[in-house]
Each structure stands twice: as structure tokens, then as C-alpha cells.
Amino acid sequence: QVQLVESGGGLVQAGGSLRVSCTMSGRGHDFSDYGMGWFRQAQGKEREFVAAITWSGDRPNYADSVKGRFVISRDNAKNTVYLQMNTLVVEDTAVYYCAAHVWGMGSSRGGDYPYWGQGTQVTVSS
């Protein structure tokens, strides 16, 4: 069973930066085989795609709303994927979820990801 645990959320002022992390565990599962995605859900809104990275770590994929501000990366030695968020705006306030898909190629579709974390709250104040 794959387990994903997010961390690093919190309160930040608009214009600031924050990095959230997601660590995978699970016997018999190799993190380097998994494409990883970040999604977010603001209160009262549907879940939306934020960023994704392939199992090989190339070709990151970003939502237009975060392109140029957010950076997704992974450290296979630490079984961890990161989302560096810069120049944050109030509209970035949401619960951020990481998701995993074996041999994933950076899909933006949530339905392609069978494994999800519990989420971490990111709040951007004006």
C-alpha cells in the first residue's frame, strides 16, 4: 500500500514563498517508478491540477495559473516530491494534495492517480 504524507503548509503573506513536500512510503513500492502530481482544492471549489513530474523527473507540467511561479521537483533518494511556491497570491489559498501514479507521465487528470495524500493547508493572506 502506497502512503503519501504532505508537509510544509502554513500561512504566508501575499508575495511570499512556501515549499510543500510529500513523502512516499510503502513496502514493495519504489518511489522512482512513480509519476507525482500536486493538486489543490480551495474551499467551495473543485479540485484542480497544479503541477506534475514524470517518474523519470523530466518534463514537468504546470497549470497556467502557476506557471512561472511554482516549481515541482523530486528527490528519489528521499522518496519525496516538492512544490516550491513563489510570488504567492491570495487565490493560491487551498488544501494542497500530492498524488502518485506508477510510471506516470505527468498527467493533469486527477483520475489518473490512484494514490493520494491527506493534504496540507496553504493560506495566503493579503
TIRO-2110 file (N, C-alpha, C; in Angstrom, 1 decimal):
// TIRO-2110
0.8, -1.2, 0.0, N, 1, A
0.0, 0.0, 0.0, CA, 1, A
0.9, 1.2, 0.0, C, 1, A
0.6, 2.1, -0.9, N, 2, A
1.4, 3.4, -1.0, CA, 2, A
0.8, 4.4, 0.0, C, 2, A
1.6, 5.0, 0.7, N, 3, A
1.2, 6.1, 1.6, CA, 3, A
1.9, 7.4, 1.2, C, 3, A
1.2, 8.5, 1.2, N, 4, A
1.7, 9.8, 0.9, CA, 4, A
1.4, 10.7, 2.0, C, 4, A
2.4, 11.4, 2.5, N, 5, A
2.2, 12.4, 3.6, CA, 5, A
2.8, 13.7, 3.2, C, 5, A
1.9, 14.7, 3.1, N, 6, A
2.3, 16.1, 2.8, CA, 6, A
2.7, 16.8, 4.1, C, 6, A
3.6, 17.8, 3.9, N, 7, A
4.0, 18.7, 5.0, CA, 7, A
4.5, 20.0, 4.4, C, 7, A
4.6, 21.0, 5.3, N, 8, A
5.1, 22.3, 4.9, CA, 8, A
4.1, 23.3, 4.6, C, 8, A
2.9, 23.0, 4.7, N, 9, A
1.9, 24.1, 4.6, CA, 9, A
1.9, 25.1, 5.7, C, 9, A
1.1, 26.1, 5.5, N, 10, A
1.1, 27.2, 6.6, CA, 10, A
0.5, 28.5, 6.0, C, 10, A
0.8, 29.5, 6.8, N, 11, A
0.3, 30.8, 6.5, CA, 11, A
1.4, 31.7, 6.0, C, 11, A
1.2, 32.4, 4.9, N, 12, A
2.2, 33.2, 4.3, CA, 12, A
1.6, 34.5, 3.7, C, 12, A
2.3, 35.6, 3.7, N, 13, A
1.7, 36.8, 3.1, CA, 13, A
1.8, 36.7, 1.6, C, 13, A
0.9, 37.5, 1.0, N, 14, A
1.0, 37.6, -0.5, CA, 14, A
2.3, 38.1, -0.9, C, 14, A
2.9, 37.5, -2.0, N, 15, A
4.2, 37.8, -2.5, CA, 15, A
5.3, 37.0, -1.9, C, 15, A
4.9, 36.2, -0.9, N, 16, A
5.9, 35.3, -0.2, CA, 16, A
6.1, 34.0, -0.9, C, 16, A
6.9, 33.1, -0.3, N, 17, A
7.2, 31.8, -0.8, CA, 17, A
6.9, 30.8, 0.3, C, 17, A
6.7, 29.6, -0.2, N, 18, A
6.5, 28.4, 0.7, CA, 18, A
6.8, 27.2, -0.1, C, 18, A
7.4, 26.2, 0.6, N, 19, A
7.6, 24.9, -0.1, CA, 19, A
6.9, 23.8, 0.7, C, 19, A
6.1, 23.1, -0.1, N, 20, A
5.4, 21.9, 0.5, CA, 20, A
6.1, 20.6, 0.0, C, 20, A
6.1, 19.6, 0.8, N, 21, A
6.7, 18.4, 0.5, CA, 21, A
5.7, 17.2, 0.6, C, 21, A
6.1, 16.1, -0.1, N, 22, A
5.3, 14.9, 0.0, CA, 22, A
6.2, 13.7, 0.0, C, 22, A
6.1, 12.9, 1.0, N, 23, A
7.0, 11.7, 1.1, CA, 23, A
6.2, 10.5, 1.0, C, 23, A
6.7, 9.6, 0.2, N, 24, A
6.0, 8.3, -0.1, CA, 24, A
6.6, 7.2, 0.8, C, 24, A
5.8, 6.3, 1.2, N, 25, A
6.3, 5.1, 1.9, CA, 25, A
5.4, 3.9, 1.5, C, 25, A
5.8, 2.8, 1.7, N, 26, A
5.1, 1.6, 1.4, CA, 26, A
6.0, 0.5, 0.9, C, 26, A
5.9, -0.6, 1.6, N, 27, A
6.7, -1.8, 1.3, CA, 27, A
6.5, -2.3, -0.1, C, 27, A
7.5, -2.5, -0.9, N, 28, A
7.4, -3.1, -2.2, CA, 28, A
7.2, -2.0, -3.3, C, 28, A
7.2, -0.8, -2.9, N, 29, A
6.9, 0.3, -3.9, CA, 29, A
8.2, 1.2, -4.0, C, 29, A
8.6, 1.4, -5.2, N, 30, A
9.8, 2.2, -5.5, CA, 30, A
9.4, 3.6, -5.9, C, 30, A
9.7, 4.6, -5.1, N, 31, A
9.3, 5.9, -5.5, CA, 31, A
9.7, 6.3, -6.8, C, 31, A
10.8, 5.9, -7.3, N, 32, A
11.4, 6.3, -8.6, CA, 32, A
10.5, 5.8, -9.8, C, 32, A
9.6, 4.8, -9.5, N, 33, A
8.8, 4.3, -10.5, CA, 33, A
7.5, 5.1, -10.7, C, 33, A
7.3, 6.1, -9.8, N, 34, A
6.0, 6.8, -9.8, CA, 34, A
6.1, 8.3, -10.3, C, 34, A
5.2, 8.6, -11.2, N, 35, A
4.9, 10.0, -11.5, CA, 35, A
4.2, 10.6, -10.4, C, 35, A
4.5, 11.9, -10.1, N, 36, A
3.9, 12.5, -9.0, CA, 36, A
3.2, 13.8, -9.4, C, 36, A
2.1, 14.1, -8.8, N, 37, A
1.3, 15.3, -9.1, CA, 37, A
0.9, 16.1, -7.9, C, 37, A
0.7, 17.4, -8.0, N, 38, A
0.2, 18.2, -7.0, CA, 38, A
-1.1, 18.8, -7.5, C, 38, A
-2.1, 18.7, -6.6, N, 39, A
-3.4, 19.3, -6.9, CA, 39, A
-3.8, 20.1, -5.7, C, 39, A
-4.8, 21.0, -5.9, N, 40, A
-5.3, 21.8, -4.8, CA, 40, A
-6.8, 21.9, -4.9, C, 40, A
-7.4, 22.2, -3.7, N, 41, A
-8.8, 22.4, -3.6, CA, 41, A
-9.1, 23.6, -2.7, C, 41, A
-9.6, 24.6, -3.2, N, 42, A
-10.0, 25.8, -2.4, CA, 42, A
-11.4, 25.5, -1.8, C, 42, A
-11.7, 26.2, -0.7, N, 43, A
-13.0, 26.0, -0.1, CA, 43, A
-14.1, 26.3, -1.1, C, 43, A
-15.0, 25.4, -1.2, N, 44, A
-16.2, 25.7, -2.1, CA, 44, A
-15.9, 25.5, -3.6, C, 44, A
-14.7, 25.0, -3.9, N, 45, A
-14.3, 24.9, -5.3, CA, 45, A
-13.9, 23.4, -5.6, C, 45, A
-13.9, 23.1, -6.9, N, 46, A
-13.5, 21.8, -7.3, CA, 46, A
-11.9, 21.6, -7.2, C, 46, A
-11.5, 20.4, -7.1, N, 47, A
-10.1, 20.2, -7.1, CA, 47, A
-9.5, 20.5, -8.4, C, 47, A
-8.3, 21.1, -8.4, N, 48, A
-7.7, 21.5, -9.7, CA, 48, A
-6.2, 21.0, -9.7, C, 48, A
-5.8, 20.8, -10.9, N, 49, A
-4.4, 20.4, -11.2, CA, 49, A
-3.4, 21.6, -10.9, C, 49, A
-2.3, 21.3, -10.3, N, 50, A
-1.3, 22.4, -10.1, CA, 50, A
0.0, 22.1, -10.9, C, 50, A
0.6, 20.9, -10.6, N, 51, A
1.8, 20.6, -11.3, CA, 51, A
2.1, 19.1, -11.2, C, 51, A
2.9, 18.6, -12.1, N, 52, A
3.2, 17.1, -12.1, CA, 52, A
4.6, 16.9, -12.7, C, 52, A
5.2, 15.8, -12.3, N, 53, A
6.5, 15.4, -12.8, CA, 53, A
6.5, 14.0, -13.1, C, 53, A
7.2, 13.6, -14.2, N, 54, A
7.2, 12.2, -14.6, CA, 54, A
8.0, 11.3, -13.6, C, 54, A
7.9, 10.0, -13.8, N, 55, A
8.7, 9.1, -12.9, CA, 55, A
10.2, 9.3, -13.1, C, 55, A
10.6, 9.8, -14.3, N, 56, A
12.0, 10.0, -14.6, CA, 56, A
12.4, 11.4, -14.2, C, 56, A
11.5, 12.2, -13.8, N, 57, A
11.9, 13.6, -13.3, CA, 57, A
12.0, 14.6, -14.4, C, 57, A
11.7, 14.3, -15.6, N, 58, A
11.8, 15.3, -16.7, CA, 58, A
10.4, 15.8, -17.1, C, 58, A
10.3, 16.7, -18.0, N, 59, A
9.1, 17.3, -18.5, CA, 59, A
8.1, 17.6, -17.4, C, 59, A
8.4, 18.5, -16.5, N, 60, A
7.4, 19.0, -15.6, CA, 60, A
6.2, 19.7, -16.3, C, 60, A
5.1, 19.5, -15.7, N, 61, A
3.8, 20.0, -16.3, CA, 61, A
3.2, 20.9, -15.3, C, 61, A
2.8, 22.1, -15.7, N, 62, A
2.2, 23.1, -14.8, CA, 62, A
0.8, 23.6, -15.3, C, 62, A
0.0, 23.9, -14.4, N, 63, A
-1.2, 24.7, -14.7, CA, 63, A
-0.8, 26.1, -15.1, C, 63, A
-1.6, 26.7, -16.0, N, 64, A
-1.3, 28.0, -16.5, CA, 64, A
-1.3, 29.0, -15.3, C, 64, A
-2.1, 28.8, -14.3, N, 65, A
-2.2, 29.7, -13.2, CA, 65, A
-1.0, 29.8, -12.3, C, 65, A
-0.1, 28.8, -12.4, N, 66, A
1.0, 28.7, -11.5, CA, 66, A
2.3, 28.8, -12.3, C, 66, A
2.3, 28.7, -13.7, N, 67, A
3.4, 28.6, -14.5, CA, 67, A
4.3, 29.8, -14.3, C, 67, A
5.6, 29.6, -14.1, N, 68, A
6.5, 30.7, -13.8, CA, 68, A
6.6, 31.1, -12.4, C, 68, A
5.7, 30.6, -11.5, N, 69, A
5.8, 30.9, -10.1, CA, 69, A
6.1, 29.7, -9.2, C, 69, A
5.6, 28.5, -9.7, N, 70, A
5.8, 27.3, -8.9, CA, 70, A
6.8, 26.4, -9.6, C, 70, A
7.5, 25.6, -8.8, N, 71, A
8.4, 24.6, -9.4, CA, 71, A
8.3, 23.3, -8.7, C, 71, A
8.0, 22.2, -9.5, N, 72, A
7.9, 20.9, -8.9, CA, 72, A
9.3, 20.2, -9.1, C, 72, A
9.7, 19.4, -8.1, N, 73, A
10.9, 18.7, -8.2, CA, 73, A
10.8, 17.4, -7.4, C, 73, A
11.8, 16.5, -7.5, N, 74, A
11.7, 15.3, -6.8, CA, 74, A
13.1, 14.9, -6.4, C, 74, A
13.2, 14.2, -5.2, N, 75, A
14.5, 13.6, -4.7, CA, 75, A
14.2, 12.2, -4.5, C, 75, A
14.6, 11.3, -5.4, N, 76, A
14.3, 9.9, -5.3, CA, 76, A
15.0, 9.3, -4.1, C, 76, A
16.1, 9.8, -3.7, N, 77, A
16.8, 9.2, -2.5, CA, 77, A
16.1, 9.5, -1.3, C, 77, A
15.2, 10.5, -1.3, N, 78, A
14.4, 10.8, -0.1, CA, 78, A
12.9, 10.4, -0.2, C, 78, A
12.6, 9.8, -1.4, N, 79, A
11.2, 9.4, -1.7, CA, 79, A
10.3, 10.6, -1.5, C, 79, A
10.7, 11.8, -2.0, N, 80, A
10.0, 13.0, -1.7, CA, 80, A
9.8, 13.8, -3.0, C, 80, A
8.7, 14.4, -3.1, N, 81, A
8.4, 15.4, -4.2, CA, 81, A
8.1, 16.7, -3.5, C, 81, A
8.6, 17.8, -4.2, N, 82, A
8.5, 19.1, -3.6, CA, 82, A
7.7, 20.0, -4.5, C, 82, A
7.0, 21.0, -3.9, N, 83, A
6.4, 22.1, -4.7, CA, 83, A
6.9, 23.4, -4.1, C, 83, A
7.8, 24.0, -4.8, N, 84, A
8.2, 25.4, -4.4, CA, 84, A
7.3, 26.4, -4.9, C, 84, A
6.7, 27.2, -4.1, N, 85, A
5.7, 28.1, -4.5, CA, 85, A
6.2, 29.5, -4.2, C, 85, A
6.3, 30.3, -5.3, N, 86, A
6.9, 31.7, -5.1, CA, 86, A
5.8, 32.7, -5.6, C, 86, A
6.0, 33.9, -5.2, N, 87, A
5.1, 35.0, -5.6, CA, 87, A
3.6, 34.6, -5.3, C, 87, A
3.4, 34.1, -4.2, N, 88, A
2.1, 33.6, -3.8, CA, 88, A
1.0, 34.7, -3.8, C, 88, A
-0.2, 34.4, -4.3, N, 89, A
-1.3, 35.3, -4.3, CA, 89, A
-2.4, 34.7, -3.4, C, 89, A
-3.4, 35.5, -3.0, N, 90, A
-4.5, 35.0, -2.2, CA, 90, A
-5.2, 33.9, -2.8, C, 90, A
-5.3, 33.9, -4.2, N, 91, A
-6.0, 32.8, -4.9, CA, 91, A
-5.3, 31.5, -4.8, C, 91, A
-4.1, 31.4, -4.3, N, 92, A
-3.4, 30.2, -4.2, CA, 92, A
-3.8, 29.5, -2.9, C, 92, A
-4.6, 30.1, -2.1, N, 93, A
-5.1, 29.5, -0.8, CA, 93, A
-5.9, 28.3, -1.1, C, 93, A
-5.5, 27.2, -0.5, N, 94, A
-6.2, 25.9, -0.8, CA, 94, A
-5.5, 24.8, 0.1, C, 94, A
-6.2, 23.6, 0.1, N, 95, A
-5.5, 22.4, 0.6, CA, 95, A
-4.8, 21.8, -0.6, C, 95, A
-3.5, 21.6, -0.4, N, 96, A
-2.7, 21.0, -1.5, CA, 96, A
-2.5, 19.5, -1.2, C, 96, A
-2.8, 18.7, -2.3, N, 97, A
-2.7, 17.3, -2.2, CA, 97, A
-1.6, 16.8, -3.2, C, 97, A
-0.8, 15.8, -2.7, N, 98, A
0.0, 15.1, -3.7, CA, 98, A
-0.6, 13.8, -4.1, C, 98, A
-0.2, 13.3, -5.2, N, 99, A
-0.8, 12.1, -5.8, CA, 99, A
0.3, 11.4, -6.5, C, 99, A
0.1, 10.0, -6.6, N, 100, A
1.1, 9.2, -7.3, CA, 100, A
0.5, 8.3, -8.3, C, 100, A
1.2, 8.0, -9.4, N, 101, A
0.7, 7.2, -10.4, CA, 101, A
2.0, 6.4, -11.0, C, 101, A
1.9, 5.1, -10.8, N, 102, A
3.1, 4.3, -11.3, CA, 102, A
3.3, 4.5, -12.8, C, 102, A
4.6, 4.7, -13.1, N, 103, A
5.0, 5.1, -14.5, CA, 103, A
4.3, 6.3, -15.0, C, 103, A
3.8, 7.1, -14.1, N, 104, A
3.1, 8.3, -14.5, CA, 104, A
3.9, 9.3, -15.4, C, 104, A
3.3, 9.9, -16.4, N, 105, A
3.9, 10.7, -17.3, CA, 105, A
3.5, 12.2, -17.1, C, 105, A
3.2, 12.5, -15.9, N, 106, A
2.9, 13.9, -15.6, CA, 106, A
1.5, 14.4, -16.0, C, 106, A
0.5, 13.5, -15.8, N, 107, A
-0.8, 13.8, -16.2, CA, 107, A
-1.4, 14.9, -15.3, C, 107, A
-2.3, 15.7, -15.9, N, 108, A
-3.0, 16.7, -15.2, CA, 108, A
-4.4, 16.2, -14.7, C, 108, A
-4.7, 15.0, -15.0, N, 109, A
-6.1, 14.5, -14.7, CA, 109, A
-6.0, 13.7, -13.4, C, 109, A
-6.7, 14.2, -12.4, N, 110, A
-6.8, 13.6, -11.1, CA, 110, A
-7.1, 12.1, -11.2, C, 110, A
-8.0, 11.8, -12.1, N, 111, A
-8.5, 10.4, -12.2, CA, 111, A
-7.4, 9.4, -12.6, C, 111, A
-6.2, 9.9, -13.1, N, 112, A
-5.1, 9.0, -13.4, CA, 112, A
-4.3, 8.6, -12.2, C, 112, A
-4.5, 9.2, -11.1, N, 113, A
-3.7, 9.0, -9.9, CA, 113, A
-4.5, 8.1, -8.9, C, 113, A
-4.0, 6.9, -8.6, N, 114, A
-4.8, 6.1, -7.7, CA, 114, A
-4.4, 6.3, -6.2, C, 114, A
-3.3, 7.0, -6.0, N, 115, A
-2.8, 7.2, -4.6, CA, 115, A
-2.8, 8.7, -4.3, C, 115, A
-3.3, 9.0, -3.1, N, 116, A
-3.4, 10.4, -2.7, CA, 116, A
-3.0, 10.6, -1.2, C, 116, A
-2.5, 11.8, -0.9, N, 117, A
-2.2, 12.1, 0.4, CA, 117, A
-3.4, 12.8, 1.1, C, 117, A
-3.2, 13.1, 2.4, N, 118, A
-4.3, 13.7, 3.1, CA, 118, A
-4.4, 15.2, 2.9, C, 118, A
-3.4, 15.8, 2.4, N, 119, A
-3.4, 17.3, 2.1, CA, 119, A
-2.8, 18.1, 3.2, C, 119, A
-2.3, 19.3, 2.8, N, 120, A
-1.8, 20.3, 3.7, CA, 120, A
-2.3, 21.6, 3.3, C, 120, A
-2.7, 22.4, 4.3, N, 121, A
-3.3, 23.7, 4.1, CA, 121, A
-2.3, 24.8, 3.8, C, 121, A
-2.5, 25.5, 2.7, N, 122, A
-1.7, 26.7, 2.4, CA, 122, A
-2.7, 27.9, 2.4, C, 122, A
-2.4, 28.9, 3.2, N, 123, A
-3.2, 30.1, 3.3, CA, 123, A
-2.3, 31.3, 3.0, C, 123, A
-2.8, 32.1, 2.0, N, 124, A
-2.0, 33.3, 1.6, CA, 124, A
-2.9, 34.5, 2.1, C, 124, A
-2.3, 35.3, 2.9, N, 125, A
-3.0, 36.5, 3.4, CA, 125, A
-2.6, 37.7, 2.6, C, 125, A
-3.6, 38.6, 2.5, N, 126, A
-3.3, 39.8, 1.7, CA, 126, A
-2.7, 40.9, 2.5, C, 126, A
END
